[in-house]
């Protein structure tokens, strides 16, 4: 096993040790469903790039997706929920790996979460 094999093995372990983001579903005032993922400070997390491909509610496609940022330091939610796809674009600089439709995001500091919000 060479030096680079050790790094590859660690990468595979990262996917196994990551929190797999799962959406929660809600309805807006008009009854239209939307999905919400949460990203918690300091947590290695795997998210789908495009959740529309994976999730449906009552066989209906969910077109609205949100991301909620949670701070351990501040013991609560940071700001308002933001558009999921806009958030994923901002999070791409923190991605440590990608597989198929999934991204692996390293644990972020509070300052980095606030940067994503900004």
C-alpha positions in Angstrom: 0.0 0.0 0.0 1.5 3.3 -1.1 1.2 6.8 0.5 -1.7 7.8 -1.8 -3.6 4.6 -1.0 -3.8 5.8 2.7 -5.5 9.0 1.6 -8.0 7.2 -0.6 -8.9 4.9 2.3 -9.5 7.9 4.6 -11.8 9.4 1.9 -13.9 6.2 1.8 -14.1 6.3 5.6 -15.3 9.9 5.5 -18.4 8.8 3.5 -19.0 6.1 6.0 -18.7 8.4 9.0 -20.7 11.3 7.5 -24.1 12.3 8.6 -26.4 11.6 5.7 -28.8 14.6 5.4 -32.4 13.5 5.2 -35.1 16.0 4.4 -38.1 16.9 6.4 -41.3 17.9 4.6 -43.7 20.7 5.3 -46.5 22.5 3.5 -46.7 26.2 2.9 -49.8 28.2 3.6 -51.3 27.1 0.3 -50.7 23.5 1.1 -47.8 23.1 -1.4 -45.1 20.7 0.0 -41.5 21.7 0.3 -38.4 19.9 1.6 -35.9 21.1 4.2 -32.4 19.8 4.9 -30.3 20.9 7.9 -26.6 21.5 8.1 -25.1 21.6 11.6 -21.9 23.3 12.6 -18.9 21.0 12.8 -20.7 18.0 11.2 -19.3 16.1 8.3 -22.4 15.8 6.1 -23.5 14.2 2.8 -26.2 15.9 0.8 -27.7 15.2 -2.6 -26.9 17.8 -5.3 -30.4 17.5 -6.6 -33.0 16.2 -4.2 -35.7 16.5 -6.8 -34.4 13.3 -8.3 -34.7 11.3 -5.0 -37.7 12.4 -3.1 -41.5 12.7 -3.7 -44.4 13.2 -1.4 -47.6 11.3 -2.3 -46.0 10.6 -5.7 -45.8 14.3 -6.4 -42.4 15.9 -7.2 -41.2 18.4 -4.7 -40.1 21.6 -6.5 -39.1 23.7 -3.5 -36.1 22.9 -1.4 -34.6 24.8 1.6 -31.5 24.5 3.7 -31.5 25.4 7.4 -28.1 26.1 9.1 -27.8 25.1 12.7 -25.1 26.5 15.1 -23.8 24.5 18.0 -22.0 27.6 19.3 -25.1 29.8 19.2 -27.4 26.8 20.2 -29.9 27.5 17.4 -30.8 28.2 13.8 -28.9 30.8 12.0 -31.0 33.2 10.0 -33.8 32.1 7.7 -34.0 29.0 5.7 -32.4 29.6 2.3 -32.9 28.2 -1.2 -31.3 24.7 -1.2 -29.7 25.0 -4.7 -28.3 28.5 -3.9 -26.9 27.1 -0.7 -25.3 24.1 -2.4 -23.6 26.4 -4.9 -22.1 28.4 -1.9 -21.1 25.2 -0.1 -19.2 23.8 -3.1 -16.0 25.3 -1.9 -16.3 23.2 1.3 -16.9 20.0 -0.5 -14.3 17.3 0.1 -15.7 14.7 -2.3 -18.5 14.0 -4.8 -20.1 10.8 -5.8 -22.9 10.5 -8.3 -25.6 12.9 -7.1 -24.0 13.4 -3.7 -21.6 15.9 -2.1 -19.6 15.4 1.1 -19.2 18.6 3.0 -16.6 18.9 5.7 -17.6 20.1 9.2 -18.0 23.9 9.0 -17.1 26.5 11.5 -19.6 29.1 12.7 -17.9 31.8 10.6 -18.2 29.6 7.5 -21.9 28.9 8.1 -22.5 32.7 8.4 -20.5 33.1 5.1 -23.0 30.7 3.4 -25.9 32.7 4.8 -24.4 36.0 3.6 
